[in-house]
């Protein structure tokens, strides 16, 4: 995974039938990389785990980059992402990975130090004492410090600029019922992990409000995404609710399941999670760059006001099935994140993989609602379409988000010797605006 060269150029700083089943998380079987990715996923599922202005994808990327560097400083299989590190070849890679993950997470989430310390102690207790163990711990700590320092001035701690709508047709404004202020207005300017800039693969502008394409997209979501839609199927309603959580969390879970099913060892897991998590961090930066560049209003506003297009009939009482997120509509986040994740995972494991997803609303119940999957690409498509069925995005948002996520993932995979140099997107199509590292400079 030739991440080091890219970093040097960066700025400073089928679907199957739905079922209900008891789901028990499979053990990571001593794979500390998966264990620590799971630990961080548990942390970020707490809504108060970190400042509301810091997107959690950044912290997954920081942890995974540190783990990757710690493991590869020992194995020397791939160039490092961050500054040079040295370690004896016989140093313990599990100790290095555990120490790197622990030290990054205690720095990022000090309130969780006690539980993180306990997990590290458990991991280290399973490793024989001696020089190899101590050298592994040492290089893991060094990797954590290096990546934390590298990201110290990446713009993530900037004060998000306040958003003010112009009130013009098409311009985003806060949506009911809570009318929350727009989130992550600064995130498009955060220093990427692999991309040169957040706007490197920015999609083209959405169609004008007077266009047929716009009217068709709004009328589709108006019909199928309404709270009391008579055209949306029962399965589409269920899936819109299943995908109601943060998109990246589903894919972190999918990656854990697939890595376990494929019996990925610590080296393979470190490589895969680093590329996946760095890609999702950049896909998040890229989506917010585009969202706040185009400032496009959400379906609920477009339908209730219905300005500038006689083909869209005004409905002041229209309400979507799920609550609209507090940011502009175009491009779609679920489509972006899901396509990026599916593309990276397919680059490592192929498209056909078996895993399950559980509705966040039922996860803590005795019989959580879960659905089995067999295809990464079909899952990514479902994730994007679920937001149309839920009434919070249009097909225009879905298409542009899909293309953005595919382009970023293809670029990230182009940095890797572990996957095809120019892989296809999960759908087998080359996304618009994508390019190989050589042609993008």
N, C-alpha and C positions, 0 to 999 in steps of 0.2 A: 504494500500500500504506500505509494509514493506521495505521502501527504507533506513531507518536509519541503519539497521544492515548491509546492503551491503555497505553503505558509510563508515562505520567504518573500513571495511576491505580493502578499496581502498587505493592506494598510497597516500602519503602525498600530500600535496597540495590537357448487353452482349453487350457486346458492342452493341449499338443500332445505327440506321442510323444517319449519321452526319446531322446536321441542322444548319441553320443560324438563330439567334434570338437575340432580344434585351435582355440583361442580366442586371438585377438590383440587387445589393447585398441586401440580406435580412437583416433587422435590427437585432441587437443582443438582442433586447427586454430587455434591462436592465441587461443582463448577462455580468458583467464587465470582467470576465475571457476571454470570446470570444472577447469582444471589444478590450482588450489590446493585445491579440494575433494578431488580425486584424491590430492594430496600428503598431506593430512591422513588420508585413508582408509588410505594406505600406512603412515603412522606408527602409527595405532591398531591395526592388525593385528599389531603387535608387542606381545605380552602384557605387556611391561615398559615401555611407553612413558610411563606416567603412574602416579601413586599408585593403588593398588587401591581406594581409597575415593572417587575422583573418577570420575564416569560420563562417558565420552567424548562423549555427546550434548551435554553442556554446552559443550564446546570447539568443536564444529561450529557451535553456535548463536552463540558469541562471535565466531568468525571471520566467519561469514556476516553477522552484524549489522554488523560493522565494514566489510566489503566493500560491503554495501548502502548504508550511510551515506556512504562515500567516493564511490561512484558517483552517488548522488542529491544529494549536496552540489554536484556539478557540473551534472548534468542538471536538477535541481530538478523532476523529474517527480513525486516523491512526498515526503510528509513524512518526516523522519528518524526513526529508532527511538530514537537517543540524543540527547545534547545538541546544540545548534545548531552547525553548521559552515558556513563560507563558502568558496567557491572560485570562480575565474573560470570562465565558461561554456566557455571554450576549453581548459581544463585537460584533460590526457590521462586519460580514464577507465580505460584499461588500466593506466597507471602507478599510478593511485590504487588500483585494485582489488588489484594485485600488492603494493603497499606495505602496504596494510591487512592483507592475508592474511599476508604475511611477518612483519610486526611483531607481530601477535597470536600467531602460532605460535611465534616465537622466544621470546616471553614465557611461553607455556604449555609449550613443549618445548625448553628451552635446550640440551639434549643433542643436538638435531638442528640446531643453528644453522648448522653448516658446509654441510650439504646445502640448507638453506633459503636461505642466502645465495647459493648457487650457482644455485638456481632463480630467485631475484629478479634476479640479474645477467643471466641468460639472457633473462628477460622484458623487462627494461629495454633490453637491447641491441637489441631489435627495434623500439624506439620512437625516432623521431628526437629528437636532442638539442635542447634549447631550453627556453624559458619554459614551454610547455604541459606538457612532461614533468616539469619541476621542481615546478610547481604541483600536478600530479597526485600526485607522491611526497609532497609536503608534506601535502595533505589526507588522503591515505591513512594517513600516520603519525599525524595528529591523530585520525582516526576510531578507529584501533587503541587509542591511549592512552585515549580517552574510554570505549570499551566495556569495556576491561580495568578501568578505574577503577569503572565502573558496577556491575560484577559482583564487585568485590573483597570485599564483605561479604554475599554471597548465601547463606551457610550451607554452601557446598560443602566448605569446609575444616574443618567441625565434626568432632569425633571421633564416629564412629558408636557409638551406645549399644549395649552388649552385649545380646544377645537371650537370654532364658531361657524355655524352654517350661514350661507348667504341668503337662505330662504328661497333661492331660485329653484325652479323645477329641475329635478334630477340631482340636486345637491343633498348630500346626506344630512339628516338631522336625527336627534335622539328619538327612540321609539317607545311606544307603550308596551307594557303597563308601567314600568318603573322610570322610563325616560332617563336612564343612566348616561353619564357623560361617556363619550367615546374612549375606548381603552387603547393603550400602546401606541399613542400618536407619535412617539419617538422611535419606535422599534425598527422602522425601515432604515434608520441611520446607524444602527448598531453595527460594529465591525463584523463582517461575516467570518466564518471559520474556514471555508474553502473557496467561496466566490471572491472575486475582486471587489465587487460592490453589491449592495442590496438591489440595485436596479439592473444588474447584468442581464437578466432574462425577463425584464418587465414586459408584460403582455401589452398588446395594442389597446387603445381606448375602447370602451363599450360602444355599441351602436347608439346613434342619436335617439332622443325620445320620439322623434317624428317617424322613425323607421318602422318597417313591417316586422323586422327581426325583434325589435324591442317590444312591440305590441304582442307578438306571438309568445314571447317569453313571459311577459307579465300575465297574459290571459291564461297561460298554462298553469302557473303557480296559483293564480287566483282561484282556479277551479279545483285543482288537485291538492293544494296546500292549505285550504281553509279548514278552520277548526271543525266545522260540520260538513265537510266535503262529502258529496254523494258519489263521486267518481273514484276516489281513492279506495283501494282495496283494504281489507282488514290486515293483510300481511304488510302492505306499505305503511299503514298506520303504526303497526308494531315496530317496524324497522326504523321509522322516523324517530320513535321514542328510544329504541335501543341505541341509536347513534347520537343521542342527545348530549353526551359528555364531550370533553376536550378530545379532539381527533387524535392527537399524538399518543394519548394514554392507551388507546386501543392497540396501536401499533407497537408500542413498547411491549405490551402483553403478548401480541402475536409473535414478535421476534423471540421472546423468551420460550414460548411453546415450540416454535419451529427449531430453534437451536437445540433444545432438549430432544425433540423427536429425531433430529438428525445426528444426535450424539456428538455435537461439536465440542472439541476439547478447549482448553483454556486459551490457546493461541488463536484458534479459529474464532472463538467467541469474542476475544479482545479485538480482533480485526473487524468482525462484522458489526459489533455494537459501536465501535468508533465511527465507522463509515456511516452507519444508519443514523446515529445521534448527531453527528456533525451535519449530515444532510438535512435532517429535520430542523435543526437550529437555523440553517441557512434558508430553508423553505419558509420558515416563519418570518425571518427578516425580509425575504423577498415579497411575501404576501402583504405585509404591512406597508412596505414601500409602495406597492401597487394600490392598495386600498386607499391610502391617504394622498396618493397622486390623483386618482380619479374621483374620489369622494362620492361615489354613486349611492343613491338612496336605496333603502331596503324595500322589498315588495310591499310590506304593510303601508308604507308611506306612498309608494307609487299607486297602489290600488285605492287608497282612501282619498288621494288628491286627484289622480288621473289627469295630469296636465299635459298639454301639447300633443295629444294623440287621440283623435276621435274614435280609434279602434279599441281604446281602453275605456270602459265605462266606470265611472266613479262609484265606489261603495264605501261610504264613510264609516260603516260598522264592521268592515271586514277584519277578521282576526285569524292569525295563523294557528296551526295545530300546536307548534312548540314556540317557546319564547324566543324572540329575535335577539341575537347577540348585540352588544353595544359597539359596533364598528361598521364601517361602510360595507356594502354588499359585494362589490366586484374587486377582485376575483373571490371564489369560494374557498374558505379555509379547509374544510373537510376534503374537498377535491384535491387541493394542493398537497396537503400533508399525506393523504392516503395514497395518492399516486407516487409521490416521492418515496414513501416507505416501501410500497409494493415493488417498485422498480429496483431499489437497492437489495431488498431481500431476494427477489427473483434472480438478481445478478449473482448471488451466492448459492442459492438453493434451487433455482428453477421456479416456475410459477405454481406447479402442483404441490401443495402442502396441505396437511390436515391440522386444523386448530378450531377452537371455539371462541365465541365472544358472548359475554353476559351483559344483560341490560343493567346499567348503573343503578336504576331505580329498584331493582330486585336483588342486587348483589348480596345484601346482608340477610335476605329472607331464607327460611329453611329450604325452600325449593326455588332457587333463582332461575330466571328465564334466560335460557342460553340457546345459541344457534351454532350448529357445526358448519364449517367451511372447508372447501378443498382447493380453492384457487385464490391466489393473492390478487390477481388482476380483477376478478369478479368481485372480490370483497371491496377493493378500492372504488370500483364503479358504483357499487351499492352505497358506499359511504357518501359519495357525492350526490347521488340521486336522492338519498334520504332527506337531504336538506331542501330539495324541491317539494317532496312529499310533506315535509314539515312546515312548509310555507315561509321559510326564511331566506331562500335563495332562488334564483332563476336558472334556467338552463345556460344562459350566457355566463353566469358566475361559475357554473360547474365546468363548462368547456375551458374557460380561461384559467381556472385553478388547476385543472387537469394538465393543461399544457405547461403551466409554470412549474408544477411539481415534477413533471417528467423531464423538463429541460434541466432543472437543478440536479436531479438525481443522475441523469446521464452525464452531466459534467463531473459530478463527484465520482461516479464509477470510472470515468476516464482517467482519474488519478490513481486508480488501483490496478495492481498486477494480479489481484485475486479474482477478477471477474472480466468478462469480455471488454475490450478496450472501447468499443462503441456499441454498447448493448441496446437492444430494443426496449421500448417502454413495455409495461405489462400487456398492453393491448397489441403489441407487435408493430405499432406504427411509430414513425419518427415524429416527435412533437415539433410543432412550429417553433422557430426561434432557437432550437437547440444546436449545439455545435461541439466539436471535439476540442480539447484543451489547445491543440496546435492552432486551430483556426480562430480561437478567441483570444489568443495572445497570452 
